[in-house]
Amino acid sequence: MKISLIVKPNSRKESVEELPDGALQVRVNAPPIEGRANEAVIEVLAKHFSVPKSAVTILKGAKGKRKMVEIA
C-alpha cells in the first residue's frame, strides 16, 4: 500500500493524523538532521499499522517534508 505523507519534525509528541485530502500527517520529535526524522517516521508508521519496521519503505521525498511511503 502506498501512502502520501507530510512530516512535521521536532514535534512535542509523535502522532499520525489523517488530513482531509487523504494524506497522513506524521509528527515526530526527531530533528531533520542526518536522516533521524526519516528513521522516526518509519518507527511511528510501523507502530501505527502494526507491522515490522522492515515493512515500511520511503519511496520518494527522503529529503523533504512530503514523502511517499510503501507499507508491505
mmCIF file as Biopython writes it, N, C-alpha, C and O atoms, coordinates in Angstrom:
data_model
#
loop_
_atom_site.group_PDB
_atom_site.id
_atom_site.type_symbol
_atom_site.label_atom_id
_atom_site.label_alt_id
_atom_site.label_comp_id
_atom_site.label_asym_id
_atom_site.label_entity_id
_atom_site.label_seq_id
_atom_site.pdbx_PDB_ins_code
_atom_site.Cartn_x
_atom_site.Cartn_y
_atom_site.Cartn_z
_atom_site.occupancy
_atom_site.B_iso_or_equiv
_atom_site.auth_seq_id
_atom_site.auth_asym_id
_atom_site.pdbx_PDB_model_num
ATOM 1   N N  . MET A ? 1  ? 0.843  -1.159 0.000  1.0 0.0 1  A 1 
ATOM 2   C CA . MET A ? 1  ? 0.000  0.000  0.000  1.0 0.0 1  A 1 
ATOM 3   C C  . MET A ? 1  ? 0.898  1.234  0.000  1.0 0.0 1  A 1 
ATOM 4   O O  . MET A ? 1  ? 1.833  1.322  0.796  1.0 0.0 1  A 1 
ATOM 5   N N  . LYS A ? 2  ? 0.617  2.186  -0.890 1.0 0.0 2  A 1 
ATOM 6   C CA . LYS A ? 2  ? 1.393  3.417  -0.961 1.0 0.0 2  A 1 
ATOM 7   C C  . LYS A ? 2  ? 0.608  4.543  -0.300 1.0 0.0 2  A 1 
ATOM 8   O O  . LYS A ? 2  ? -0.596 4.689  -0.513 1.0 0.0 2  A 1 
ATOM 9   N N  . ILE A ? 3  ? 1.312  5.336  0.506  1.0 0.0 3  A 1 
ATOM 10  C CA . ILE A ? 3  ? 0.674  6.399  1.270  1.0 0.0 3  A 1 
ATOM 11  C C  . ILE A ? 3  ? 1.455  7.693  1.096  1.0 0.0 3  A 1 
ATOM 12  O O  . ILE A ? 3  ? 2.686  7.693  1.115  1.0 0.0 3  A 1 
ATOM 13  N N  . SER A ? 4  ? 0.732  8.792  0.927  1.0 0.0 4  A 1 
ATOM 14  C CA . SER A ? 4  ? 1.338  10.116 0.858  1.0 0.0 4  A 1 
ATOM 15  C C  . SER A ? 4  ? 1.392  10.690 2.270  1.0 0.0 4  A 1 
ATOM 16  O O  . SER A ? 4  ? 0.419  10.604 3.019  1.0 0.0 4  A 1 
ATOM 17  N N  . LEU A ? 5  ? 2.541  11.280 2.631  1.0 0.0 5  A 1 
ATOM 18  C CA . LEU A ? 5  ? 2.746  11.812 3.983  1.0 0.0 5  A 1 
ATOM 19  C C  . LEU A ? 5  ? 3.193  13.262 3.952  1.0 0.0 5  A 1 
ATOM 20  O O  . LEU A ? 5  ? 3.785  13.732 2.981  1.0 0.0 5  A 1 
ATOM 21  N N  . ILE A ? 6  ? 2.896  13.952 5.036  1.0 0.0 6  A 1 
ATOM 22  C CA . ILE A ? 6  ? 3.513  15.238 5.334  1.0 0.0 6  A 1 
ATOM 23  C C  . ILE A ? 6  ? 4.135  15.062 6.716  1.0 0.0 6  A 1 
ATOM 24  O O  . ILE A ? 6  ? 3.445  14.709 7.672  1.0 0.0 6  A 1 
ATOM 25  N N  . VAL A ? 7  ? 5.429  15.306 6.816  1.0 0.0 7  A 1 
ATOM 26  C CA . VAL A ? 7  ? 6.149  15.069 8.061  1.0 0.0 7  A 1 
ATOM 27  C C  . VAL A ? 7  ? 6.380  16.387 8.781  1.0 0.0 7  A 1 
ATOM 28  O O  . VAL A ? 7  ? 6.767  17.380 8.166  1.0 0.0 7  A 1 
ATOM 29  N N  . LYS A ? 8  ? 6.143  16.392 10.086 1.0 0.0 8  A 1 
ATOM 30  C CA . LYS A ? 8  ? 6.404  17.539 10.944 1.0 0.0 8  A 1 
ATOM 31  C C  . LYS A ? 8  ? 7.485  17.134 11.948 1.0 0.0 8  A 1 
ATOM 32  O O  . LYS A ? 8  ? 7.169  16.549 12.984 1.0 0.0 8  A 1 
ATOM 33  N N  . PRO A ? 9  ? 8.764  17.438 11.658 1.0 0.0 9  A 1 
ATOM 34  C CA . PRO A ? 9  ? 9.826  17.093 12.607 1.0 0.0 9  A 1 
ATOM 35  C C  . PRO A ? 9  ? 9.838  18.042 13.794 1.0 0.0 9  A 1 
ATOM 36  O O  . PRO A ? 9  ? 9.184  19.085 13.770 1.0 0.0 9  A 1 
ATOM 37  N N  . ASN A ? 10 ? 10.575 17.683 14.826 1.0 0.0 10 A 1 
ATOM 38  C CA . ASN A ? 10 ? 10.734 18.482 16.050 1.0 0.0 10 A 1 
ATOM 39  C C  . ASN A ? 10 ? 9.412  18.747 16.756 1.0 0.0 10 A 1 
ATOM 40  O O  . ASN A ? 10 ? 9.255  19.802 17.370 1.0 0.0 10 A 1 
ATOM 41  N N  . SER A ? 11 ? 8.466  17.832 16.688 1.0 0.0 11 A 1 
ATOM 42  C CA . SER A ? 11 ? 7.186  17.993 17.379 1.0 0.0 11 A 1 
ATOM 43  C C  . SER A ? 11 ? 7.331  17.549 18.829 1.0 0.0 11 A 1 
ATOM 44  O O  . SER A ? 11 ? 8.248  16.804 19.175 1.0 0.0 11 A 1 
ATOM 45  N N  . ARG A ? 12 ? 6.428  18.008 19.655 1.0 0.0 12 A 1 
ATOM 46  C CA . ARG A ? 12 ? 6.469  17.611 21.065 1.0 0.0 12 A 1 
ATOM 47  C C  . ARG A ? 12 ? 6.032  16.170 21.271 1.0 0.0 12 A 1 
ATOM 48  O O  . ARG A ? 12 ? 6.567  15.461 22.124 1.0 0.0 12 A 1 
ATOM 49  N N  . LYS A ? 13 ? 5.044  15.741 20.472 1.0 0.0 13 A 1 
ATOM 50  C CA . LYS A ? 13 ? 4.572  14.359 20.596 1.0 0.0 13 A 1 
ATOM 51  C C  . LYS A ? 13 ? 4.590  13.702 19.227 1.0 0.0 13 A 1 
ATOM 52  O O  . LYS A ? 13 ? 4.537  14.376 18.198 1.0 0.0 13 A 1 
ATOM 53  N N  . GLU A ? 14 ? 4.665  12.388 19.228 1.0 0.0 14 A 1 
ATOM 54  C CA . GLU A ? 14 ? 4.645  11.634 17.978 1.0 0.0 14 A 1 
ATOM 55  C C  . GLU A ? 14 ? 3.218  11.167 17.732 1.0 0.0 14 A 1 
ATOM 56  O O  . GLU A ? 14 ? 2.578  10.601 18.619 1.0 0.0 14 A 1 
ATOM 57  N N  . SER A ? 15 ? 2.718  11.412 16.509 1.0 0.0 15 A 1 
ATOM 58  C CA . SER A ? 15 ? 1.355  11.008 16.191 1.0 0.0 15 A 1 
ATOM 59  C C  . SER A ? 15 ? 1.184  10.851 14.686 1.0 0.0 15 A 1 
ATOM 60  O O  . SER A ? 15 ? 2.017  11.294 13.896 1.0 0.0 15 A 1 
ATOM 61  N N  . VAL A ? 16 ? 0.081  10.207 14.311 1.0 0.0 16 A 1 
ATOM 62  C CA . VAL A ? 16 ? -0.303 10.037 12.910 1.0 0.0 16 A 1 
ATOM 63  C C  . VAL A ? 16 ? -1.748 10.521 12.801 1.0 0.0 16 A 1 
ATOM 64  O O  . VAL A ? 16 ? -2.625 10.032 13.513 1.0 0.0 16 A 1 
ATOM 65  N N  . GLU A ? 17 ? -1.996 11.491 11.899 1.0 0.0 17 A 1 
ATOM 66  C CA . GLU A ? 17 ? -3.334 12.031 11.706 1.0 0.0 17 A 1 
ATOM 67  C C  . GLU A ? 17 ? -3.676 11.994 10.225 1.0 0.0 17 A 1 
ATOM 68  O O  . GLU A ? 17 ? -2.803 12.169 9.375  1.0 0.0 17 A 1 
ATOM 69  N N  . GLU A ? 18 ? -4.946 11.766 9.919  1.0 0.0 18 A 1 
ATOM 70  C CA . GLU A ? 18 ? -5.380 11.791 8.523  1.0 0.0 18 A 1 
ATOM 71  C C  . GLU A ? 18 ? -5.853 13.197 8.179  1.0 0.0 18 A 1 
ATOM 72  O O  . GLU A ? 18 ? -6.629 13.802 8.918  1.0 0.0 18 A 1 
ATOM 73  N N  . LEU A ? 19 ? -5.374 13.711 7.043  1.0 0.0 19 A 1 
ATOM 74  C CA . LEU A ? 19 ? -5.750 15.036 6.571  1.0 0.0 19 A 1 
ATOM 75  C C  . LEU A ? 19 ? -6.968 14.930 5.653  1.0 0.0 19 A 1 
ATOM 76  O O  . LEU A ? 19 ? -7.257 13.846 5.145  1.0 0.0 19 A 1 
ATOM 77  N N  . PRO A ? 20 ? -7.690 16.038 5.428  1.0 0.0 20 A 1 
ATOM 78  C CA . PRO A ? 20 ? -8.882 15.996 4.574  1.0 0.0 20 A 1 
ATOM 79  C C  . PRO A ? 20 ? -8.623 15.511 3.142  1.0 0.0 20 A 1 
ATOM 80  O O  . PRO A ? 20 ? -9.518 14.948 2.511  1.0 0.0 20 A 1 
ATOM 81  N N  . ASP A ? 21 ? -7.403 15.724 2.626  1.0 0.0 21 A 1 
ATOM 82  C CA . ASP A ? 21 ? -7.108 15.293 1.250  1.0 0.0 21 A 1 
ATOM 83  C C  . ASP A ? 21 ? -6.712 13.821 1.159  1.0 0.0 21 A 1 
ATOM 84  O O  . ASP A ? 21 ? -6.383 13.344 0.072  1.0 0.0 21 A 1 
ATOM 85  N N  . GLY A ? 22 ? -6.736 13.095 2.273  1.0 0.0 22 A 1 
ATOM 86  C CA . GLY A ? 22 ? -6.420 11.668 2.270  1.0 0.0 22 A 1 
ATOM 87  C C  . GLY A ? 22 ? -4.988 11.344 2.641  1.0 0.0 22 A 1 
ATOM 88  O O  . GLY A ? 22 ? -4.661 10.182 2.882  1.0 0.0 22 A 1 
ATOM 89  N N  . ALA A ? 23 ? -4.132 12.346 2.691  1.0 0.0 23 A 1 
ATOM 90  C CA . ALA A ? 23 ? -2.739 12.126 3.090  1.0 0.0 23 A 1 
ATOM 91  C C  . ALA A ? 23 ? -2.672 11.982 4.612  1.0 0.0 23 A 1 
ATOM 92  O O  . ALA A ? 23 ? -3.622 12.310 5.323  1.0 0.0 23 A 1 
ATOM 93  N N  . LEU A ? 24 ? -1.548 11.492 5.086  1.0 0.0 24 A 1 
ATOM 94  C CA . LEU A ? 24 ? -1.327 11.392 6.524  1.0 0.0 24 A 1 
ATOM 95  C C  . LEU A ? 24 ? -0.335 12.453 6.966  1.0 0.0 24 A 1 
ATOM 96  O O  . LEU A ? 24 ? 0.618  12.760 6.250  1.0 0.0 24 A 1 
ATOM 97  N N  . GLN A ? 25 ? -0.561 13.008 8.145  1.0 0.0 25 A 1 
ATOM 98  C CA . GLN A ? 25 ? 0.405  13.920 8.747  1.0 0.0 25 A 1 
ATOM 99  C C  . GLN A ? 25 ? 1.070  13.158 9.886  1.0 0.0 25 A 1 
ATOM 100 O O  . GLN A ? 25 ? 0.405  12.706 10.818 1.0 0.0 25 A 1 
ATOM 101 N N  . VAL A ? 26 ? 2.392  13.021 9.796  1.0 0.0 26 A 1 
ATOM 102 C CA . VAL A ? 26 ? 3.147  12.279 10.797 1.0 0.0 26 A 1 
ATOM 103 C C  . VAL A ? 26 ? 4.004  13.266 11.570 1.0 0.0 26 A 1 
ATOM 104 O O  . VAL A ? 26 ? 4.842  13.960 10.994 1.0 0.0 26 A 1 
ATOM 105 N N  . ARG A ? 27 ? 3.788  13.323 12.872 1.0 0.0 27 A 1 
ATOM 106 C CA . ARG A ? 27 ? 4.583  14.192 13.733 1.0 0.0 27 A 1 
ATOM 107 C C  . ARG A ? 27 ? 5.627  13.330 14.457 1.0 0.0 27 A 1 
ATOM 108 O O  . ARG A ? 27 ? 5.295  12.314 15.066 1.0 0.0 27 A 1 
ATOM 109 N N  . VAL A ? 28 ? 6.877  13.752 14.377 1.0 0.0 28 A 1 
ATOM 110 C CA . VAL A ? 28 ? 7.963  13.048 15.063 1.0 0.0 28 A 1 
ATOM 111 C C  . VAL A ? 28 ? 8.771  14.063 15.856 1.0 0.0 28 A 1 
ATOM 112 O O  . VAL A ? 28 ? 8.853  15.232 15.480 1.0 0.0 28 A 1 
ATOM 113 N N  . ASN A ? 29 ? 9.369  13.610 16.960 1.0 0.0 29 A 1 
ATOM 114 C CA . ASN A ? 29 ? 10.142 14.541 17.767 1.0 0.0 29 A 1 
ATOM 115 C C  . ASN A ? 29 ? 11.625 14.532 17.424 1.0 0.0 29 A 1 
ATOM 116 O O  . ASN A ? 29 ? 12.418 15.157 18.128 1.0 0.0 29 A 1 
ATOM 117 N N  . ALA A ? 30 ? 12.013 13.849 16.378 1.0 0.0 30 A 1 
ATOM 118 C CA . ALA A ? 30 ? 13.409 13.822 15.928 1.0 0.0 30 A 1 
ATOM 119 C C  . ALA A ? 30 ? 13.682 15.019 15.008 1.0 0.0 30 A 1 
ATOM 120 O O  . ALA A ? 30 ? 12.785 15.457 14.287 1.0 0.0 30 A 1 
ATOM 121 N N  . PRO A ? 31 ? 14.904 15.546 15.027 1.0 0.0 31 A 1 
ATOM 122 C CA . PRO A ? 31 ? 15.246 16.647 14.126 1.0 0.0 31 A 1 
ATOM 123 C C  . PRO A ? 31 ? 15.512 16.134 12.713 1.0 0.0 31 A 1 
ATOM 124 O O  . PRO A ? 31 ? 15.868 14.970 12.530 1.0 0.0 31 A 1 
ATOM 125 N N  . PRO A ? 32 ? 15.339 16.998 11.716 1.0 0.0 32 A 1 
ATOM 126 C CA . PRO A ? 32 ? 15.579 16.572 10.329 1.0 0.0 32 A 1 
ATOM 127 C C  . PRO A ? 32 ? 17.056 16.642 9.958  1.0 0.0 32 A 1 
ATOM 128 O O  . PRO A ? 32 ? 17.422 17.260 8.958  1.0 0.0 32 A 1 
ATOM 129 N N  . ILE A ? 33 ? 17.896 16.013 10.762 1.0 0.0 33 A 1 
ATOM 130 C CA . ILE A ? 33 ? 19.344 16.033 10.557 1.0 0.0 33 A 1 
ATOM 131 C C  . ILE A ? 33 ? 19.836 14.604 10.407 1.0 0.0 33 A 1 
ATOM 132 O O  . ILE A ? 33 ? 19.517 13.739 11.223 1.0 0.0 33 A 1 
ATOM 133 N N  . GLU A ? 34 ? 20.621 14.360 9.354  1.0 0.0 34 A 1 
ATOM 134 C CA . GLU A ? 34 ? 21.260 13.062 9.113  1.0 0.0 34 A 1 
ATOM 135 C C  . GLU A ? 34 ? 20.270 11.903 9.078  1.0 0.0 34 A 1 
ATOM 136 O O  . GLU A ? 34 ? 20.604 10.794 9.496  1.0 0.0 34 A 1 
ATOM 137 N N  . GLY A ? 35 ? 19.058 12.145 8.586  1.0 0.0 35 A 1 
ATOM 138 C CA . GLY A ? 35 ? 18.079 11.078 8.428  1.0 0.0 35 A 1 
ATOM 139 C C  . GLY A ? 35 ? 17.383 10.633 9.702  1.0 0.0 35 A 1 
ATOM 140 O O  . GLY A ? 35 ? 16.673 9.627  9.693  1.0 0.0 35 A 1 
ATOM 141 N N  . ARG A ? 36 ? 17.570 11.359 10.799 1.0 0.0 36 A 1 
ATOM 142 C CA . ARG A ? 36 ? 16.934 10.952 12.062 1.0 0.0 36 A 1 
ATOM 143 C C  . ARG A ? 36 ? 15.412 11.034 11.977 1.0 0.0 36 A 1 
ATOM 144 O O  . ARG A ? 36 ? 14.715 10.165 12.499 1.0 0.0 36 A 1 
ATOM 145 N N  . ALA A ? 37 ? 14.895 12.072 11.322 1.0 0.0 37 A 1 
ATOM 146 C CA . ALA A ? 37 ? 13.439 12.204 11.190 1.0 0.0 37 A 1 
ATOM 147 C C  . ALA A ? 37 ? 12.878 11.071 10.334 1.0 0.0 37 A 1 
ATOM 148 O O  . ALA A ? 37 ? 11.802 10.555 10.634 1.0 0.0 37 A 1 
ATOM 149 N N  . ASN A ? 38 ? 13.580 10.676 9.279  1.0 0.0 38 A 1 
ATOM 150 C CA . ASN A ? 38 ? 13.119 9.565  8.440  1.0 0.0 38 A 1 
ATOM 151 C C  . ASN A ? 38 ? 13.053 8.271  9.233  1.0 0.0 38 A 1 
ATOM 152 O O  . ASN A ? 38 ? 12.103 7.502  9.088  1.0 0.0 38 A 1 
ATOM 153 N N  . GLU A ? 39 ? 14.050 8.022  10.068 1.0 0.0 39 A 1 
ATOM 154 C CA . GLU A ? 39 ? 14.046 6.817  10.904 1.0 0.0 39 A 1 
ATOM 155 C C  . GLU A ? 39 ? 12.871 6.853  11.873 1.0 0.0 39 A 1 
ATOM 156 O O  . GLU A ? 39 ? 12.221 5.834  12.105 1.0 0.0 39 A 1 
ATOM 157 N N  . ALA A ? 40 ? 12.598 8.031  12.440 1.0 0.0 40 A 1 
ATOM 158 C CA . ALA A ? 40 ? 11.473 8.165  13.367 1.0 0.0 40 A 1 
ATOM 159 C C  . ALA A ? 40 ? 10.142 7.966  12.647 1.0 0.0 40 A 1 
ATOM 160 O O  . ALA A ? 40 ? 9.221  7.369  13.205 1.0 0.0 40 A 1 
ATOM 161 N N  . VAL A ? 41 ? 10.031 8.460  11.414 1.0 0.0 41 A 1 
ATOM 162 C CA . VAL A ? 41 ? 8.806  8.269  10.628 1.0 0.0 41 A 1 
ATOM 163 C C  . VAL A ? 41 ? 8.561  6.784  10.405 1.0 0.0 41 A 1 
ATOM 164 O O  . VAL A ? 41 ? 7.429  6.317  10.539 1.0 0.0 41 A 1 
ATOM 165 N N  . ILE A ? 42 ? 9.596  6.046  10.070 1.0 0.0 42 A 1 
ATOM 166 C CA . ILE A ? 42 ? 9.455  4.603  9.851  1.0 0.0 42 A 1 
ATOM 167 C C  . ILE A ? 42 ? 8.993  3.918  11.127 1.0 0.0 42 A 1 
ATOM 168 O O  . ILE A ? 42 ? 8.118  3.053  11.081 1.0 0.0 42 A 1 
ATOM 169 N N  . GLU A ? 43 ? 9.566  4.293  12.264 1.0 0.0 43 A 1 
ATOM 170 C CA . GLU A ? 43 ? 9.169  3.686  13.539 1.0 0.0 43 A 1 
ATOM 171 C C  . GLU A ? 43 ? 7.719  3.999  13.891 1.0 0.0 43 A 1 
ATOM 172 O O  . GLU A ? 43 ? 6.974  3.112  14.306 1.0 0.0 43 A 1 
ATOM 173 N N  . VAL A ? 44 ? 7.317  5.262  13.726 1.0 0.0 44 A 1 
ATOM 174 C CA . VAL A ? 44 ? 5.951  5.664  14.075 1.0 0.0 44 A 1 
ATOM 175 C C  . VAL A ? 44 ? 4.935  4.972  13.167 1.0 0.0 44 A 1 
ATOM 176 O O  . VAL A ? 44 ? 3.901  4.503  13.642 1.0 0.0 44 A 1 
ATOM 177 N N  . LEU A ? 45 ? 5.221  4.903  11.866 1.0 0.0 45 A 1 
ATOM 178 C CA . LEU A ? 45 ? 4.298  4.239  10.945 1.0 0.0 45 A 1 
ATOM 179 C C  . LEU A ? 45 ? 4.224  2.741  11.214 1.0 0.0 45 A 1 
ATOM 180 O O  . LEU A ? 45 ? 3.151  2.147  11.113 1.0 0.0 45 A 1 
ATOM 181 N N  . ALA A ? 46 ? 5.347  2.129  11.555 1.0 0.0 46 A 1 
ATOM 182 C CA . ALA A ? 46 ? 5.344  0.694  11.860 1.0 0.0 46 A 1 
ATOM 183 C C  . ALA A ? 46 ? 4.465  0.416  13.081 1.0 0.0 46 A 1 
ATOM 184 O O  . ALA A ? 46 ? 3.721  -0.564 13.098 1.0 0.0 46 A 1 
ATOM 185 N N  . LYS A ? 47 ? 4.547  1.268  14.095 1.0 0.0 47 A 1 
ATOM 186 C CA . LYS A ? 47 ? 3.686  1.108  15.278 1.0 0.0 47 A 1 
ATOM 187 C C  . LYS A ? 47 ? 2.221  1.325  14.910 1.0 0.0 47 A 1 
ATOM 188 O O  . LYS A ? 47 ? 1.350  0.557  15.316 1.0 0.0 47 A 1 
ATOM 189 N N  . HIS A ? 48 ? 1.959  2.379  14.139 1.0 0.0 48 A 1 
ATOM 190 C CA . HIS A ? 48 ? 0.582  2.735  13.788 1.0 0.0 48 A 1 
ATOM 191 C C  . HIS A ? 48 ? -0.111 1.634  12.995 1.0 0.0 48 A 1 
ATOM 192 O O  . HIS A ? 48 ? -1.276 1.331  13.254 1.0 0.0 48 A 1 
ATOM 193 N N  . PHE A ? 49 ? 0.581  1.032  12.036 1.0 0.0 49 A 1 
ATOM 194 C CA . PHE A ? 49 ? -0.005 -0.010 11.201 1.0 0.0 49 A 1 
ATOM 195 C C  . PHE A ? 49 ? 0.282  -1.423 11.709 1.0 0.0 49 A 1 
ATOM 196 O O  . PHE A ? 49 ? -0.111 -2.394 11.063 1.0 0.0 49 A 1 
ATOM 197 N N  . SER A ? 50 ? 0.954  -1.559 12.844 1.0 0.0 50 A 1 
ATOM 198 C CA . SER A ? 50 ? 1.275  -2.865 13.456 1.0 0.0 50 A 1 
ATOM 199 C C  . SER A ? 50 ? 2.020  -3.783 12.506 1.0 0.0 50 A 1 
ATOM 200 O O  . SER A ? 50 ? 1.652  -4.944 12.325 1.0 0.0 50 A 1 
ATOM 201 N N  . VAL A ? 51 ? 3.084  -3.241 11.894 1.0 0.0 51 A 1 
ATOM 202 C CA . VAL A ? 51 ? 3.954  -4.018 11.011 1.0 0.0 51 A 1 
ATOM 203 C C  . VAL A ? 51 ? 5.392  -3.826 11.482 1.0 0.0 51 A 1 
ATOM 204 O O  . VAL A ? 51 ? 5.679  -2.870 12.201 1.0 0.0 51 A 1 
ATOM 205 N N  . PRO A ? 52 ? 6.299  -4.718 11.089 1.0 0.0 52 A 1 
ATOM 206 C CA . PRO A ? 52 ? 7.710  -4.504 11.448 1.0 0.0 52 A 1 
ATOM 207 C C  . PRO A ? 52 ? 8.290  -3.315 10.689 1.0 0.0 52 A 1 
ATOM 208 O O  . PRO A ? 52 ? 7.796  -2.948 9.623  1.0 0.0 52 A 1 
ATOM 209 N N  . LYS A ? 53 ? 9.337  -2.719 11.241 1.0 0.0 53 A 1 
ATOM 210 C CA . LYS A ? 53 ? 9.970  -1.552 10.609 1.0 0.0 53 A 1 
ATOM 211 C C  . LYS A ? 53 ? 10.487 -1.881 9.213  1.0 0.0 53 A 1 
ATOM 212 O O  . LYS A ? 53 ? 10.538 -1.004 8.351  1.0 0.0 53 A 1 
ATOM 213 N N  . SER A ? 54 ? 10.866 -3.126 8.983  1.0 0.0 54 A 1 
ATOM 214 C CA . SER A ? 54 ? 11.385 -3.521 7.674  1.0 0.0 54 A 1 
ATOM 215 C C  . SER A ? 54 ? 10.305 -3.502 6.592  1.0 0.0 54 A 1 
ATOM 216 O O  . SER A ? 54 ? 10.626 -3.545 5.405  1.0 0.0 54 A 1 
ATOM 217 N N  . ALA A ? 55 ? 9.033  -3.440 6.983  1.0 0.0 55 A 1 
ATOM 218 C CA . ALA A ? 55 ? 7.934  -3.416 6.016  1.0 0.0 55 A 1 
ATOM 219 C C  . ALA A ? 55 ? 7.607  -2.006 5.537  1.0 0.0 55 A 1 
ATOM 220 O O  . ALA A ? 55 ? 6.786  -1.837 4.635  1.0 0.0 55 A 1 
ATOM 221 N N  . VAL A ? 56 ? 8.241  -0.985 6.131  1.0 0.0 56 A 1 
ATOM 222 C CA . VAL A ? 56 ? 7.985  0.412  5.765  1.0 0.0 56 A 1 
ATOM 223 C C  . VAL A ? 56 ? 9.176  0.934  4.971  1.0 0.0 56 A 1 
ATOM 224 O O  . VAL A ? 56 ? 10.314 0.876  5.438  1.0 0.0 56 A 1 
ATOM 225 N N  . THR A ? 57 ? 8.909  1.448  3.761  1.0 0.0 57 A 1 
ATOM 226 C CA . THR A ? 57 ? 9.962  1.949  2.878  1.0 0.0 57 A 1 
ATOM 227 C C  . THR A ? 57 ? 9.591  3.335  2.376  1.0 0.0 57 A 1 
ATOM 228 O O  . THR A ? 57 ? 8.462  3.560  1.939  1.0 0.0 57 A 1 
ATOM 229 N N  . ILE A ? 58 ? 10.547 4.274  2.440  1.0 0.0 58 A 1 
ATOM 230 C CA . ILE A ? 58 ? 10.331 5.606  1.884  1.0 0.0 58 A 1 
ATOM 231 C C  . ILE A ? 58 ? 10.693 5.544  0.401  1.0 0.0 58 A 1 
ATOM 232 O O  . ILE A ? 58 ? 11.840 5.282  0.039  1.0 0.0 58 A 1 
ATOM 233 N N  . LEU A ? 59 ? 9.692  5.791  -0.453 1.0 0.0 59 A 1 
ATOM 234 C CA . LEU A ? 59 ? 9.898  5.720  -1.897 1.0 0.0 59 A 1 
ATOM 235 C C  . LEU A ? 59 ? 10.380 7.047  -2.467 1.0 0.0 59 A 1 
ATOM 236 O O  . LEU A ? 59 ? 11.303 7.078  -3.281 1.0 0.0 59 A 1 
ATOM 237 N N  . LYS A ? 60 ? 9.758  8.141  -2.044 1.0 0.0 60 A 1 
ATOM 238 C CA . LYS A ? 60 ? 10.095 9.470  -2.561 1.0 0.0 60 A 1 
ATOM 239 C C  . LYS A ? 60 ? 10.138 10.461 -1.410 1.0 0.0 60 A 1 
ATOM 240 O O  . LYS A ? 60 ? 9.469  10.275 -0.394 1.0 0.0 60 A 1 
ATOM 241 N N  . GLY A ? 61 ? 10.929 11.515 -1.575 1.0 0.0 61 A 1 
ATOM 242 C CA . GLY A ? 61 ? 10.927 12.610 -0.622 1.0 0.0 61 A 1 
ATOM 243 C C  . GLY A ? 61 ? 11.779 12.401 0.602  1.0 0.0 61 A 1 
ATOM 244 O O  . GLY A ? 61 ? 11.443 12.909 1.672  1.0 0.0 61 A 1 
ATOM 245 N N  . ALA A ? 62 ? 12.868 11.671 0.486  1.0 0.0 62 A 1 
ATOM 246 C CA . ALA A ? 62 ? 13.714 11.404 1.647  1.0 0.0 62 A 1 
ATOM 247 C C  . ALA A ? 62 ? 14.314 12.670 2.245  1.0 0.0 62 A 1 
ATOM 248 O O  . ALA A ? 62 ? 14.692 12.684 3.416  1.0 0.0 62 A 1 
ATOM 249 N N  . LYS A ? 63 ? 14.406 13.742 1.443  1.0 0.0 63 A 1 
ATOM 250 C CA . LYS A ? 63 ? 14.992 14.985 1.951  1.0 0.0 63 A 1 
ATOM 251 C C  . LYS A ? 63 ? 13.972 16.104 2.120  1.0 0.0 63 A 1 
ATOM 252 O O  . LYS A ? 63 ? 14.353 17.245 2.381  1.0 0.0 63 A 1 
ATOM 253 N N  . GLY A ? 64 ? 12.699 15.805 1.977  1.0 0.0 64 A 1 
ATOM 254 C CA . GLY A ? 64 ? 11.677 16.839 2.091  1.0 0.0 64 A 1 
ATOM 255 C C  . GLY A ? 64 ? 10.606 16.462 3.100  1.0 0.0 64 A 1 
ATOM 256 O O  . GLY A ? 64 ? 10.636 15.375 3.677  1.0 0.0 64 A 1 
ATOM 257 N N  . LYS A ? 65 ? 9.651  17.374 3.310  1.0 0.0 65 A 1 
ATOM 258 C CA . LYS A ? 65 ? 8.562  17.116 4.242  1.0 0.0 65 A 1 
ATOM 259 C C  . LYS A ? 65 ? 7.476  16.256 3.636  1.0 0.0 65 A 1 
ATOM 260 O O  . LYS A ? 65 ? 6.789  15.533 4.357  1.0 0.0 65 A 1 
ATOM 261 N N  . ARG A ? 66 ? 7.306  16.319 2.320  1.0 0.0 66 A 1 
ATOM 262 C CA . ARG A ? 66 ? 6.318  15.487 1.633  1.0 0.0 66 A 1 
ATOM 263 C C  . ARG A ? 66 ? 6.993  14.201 1.178  1.0 0.0 66 A 1 
ATOM 264 O O  . ARG A ? 66 ? 8.015  14.235 0.493  1.0 0.0 66 A 1 
ATOM 265 N N  . LYS A ? 67 ? 6.417  13.069 1.561  1.0 0.0 67 A 1 
ATOM 266 C CA . LYS A ? 67 ? 7.020  11.775 1.258  1.0 0.0 67 A 1 
ATOM 267 C C  . LYS A ? 67 ? 5.975  10.824 0.692  1.0 0.0 67 A 1 
ATOM 268 O O  . LYS A ? 67 ? 4.776  10.983 0.920  1.0 0.0 67 A 1 
ATOM 269 N N  . MET A ? 68 ? 6.451  9.842  -0.043 1.0 0.0 68 A 1 
ATOM 270 C CA . MET A ? 68 ? 5.619  8.729  -0.493 1.0 0.0 68 A 1 
ATOM 271 C C  . MET A ? 68 ? 6.219  7.485  0.157  1.0 0.0 68 A 1 
ATOM 272 O O  . MET A ? 68 ? 7.404  7.194  -0.006 1.0 0.0 68 A 1 
ATOM 273 N N  . VAL A ? 69 ? 5.387  6.762  0.891  1.0 0.0 69 A 1 
ATOM 274 C CA . VAL A ? 69 ? 5.848  5.608  1.664  1.0 0.0 69 A 1 
ATOM 275 C C  . VAL A ? 69 ? 5.080  4.380  1.220  1.0 0.0 69 A 1 
ATOM 276 O O  . VAL A ? 69 ? 3.890  4.453  0.914  1.0 0.0 69 A 1 
ATOM 277 N N  . GLU A ? 70 ? 5.774  3.245  1.186  1.0 0.0 70 A 1 
ATOM 278 C CA . GLU A ? 70 ? 5.131  1.974  0.876  1.0 0.0 70 A 1 
ATOM 279 C C  . GLU A ? 70 ? 5.161  1.093  2.120  1.0 0.0 70 A 1 
ATOM 280 O O  . GLU A ? 70 ? 6.194  0.939  2.773  1.0 0.0 70 A 1 
ATOM 281 N N  . ILE A ? 71 ? 4.005  0.521  2.428  1.0 0.0 71 A 1 
ATOM 282 C CA . ILE A ? 71 ? 3.910  -0.402 3.571  1.0 0.0 71 A 1 
ATOM 283 C C  . ILE A ? 71 ? 3.552  -1.763 3.006  1.0 0.0 71 A 1 
ATOM 284 O O  . ILE A ? 71 ? 2.507  -1.941 2.382  1.0 0.0 71 A 1 
ATOM 285 N N  . ALA A ? 72 ? 4.441  -2.723 3.238  1.0 0.0 72 A 1 
ATOM 286 C CA . ALA A ? 72 ? 4.257  -4.074 2.679  1.0 0.0 72 A 1 
ATOM 287 C C  . ALA A ? 72 ? 3.311  -4.881 3.545  1.0 0.0 72 A 1 
ATOM 288 O O  . ALA A ? 72 ? 3.031  -6.040 3.240  1.0 0.0 72 A 1 
#
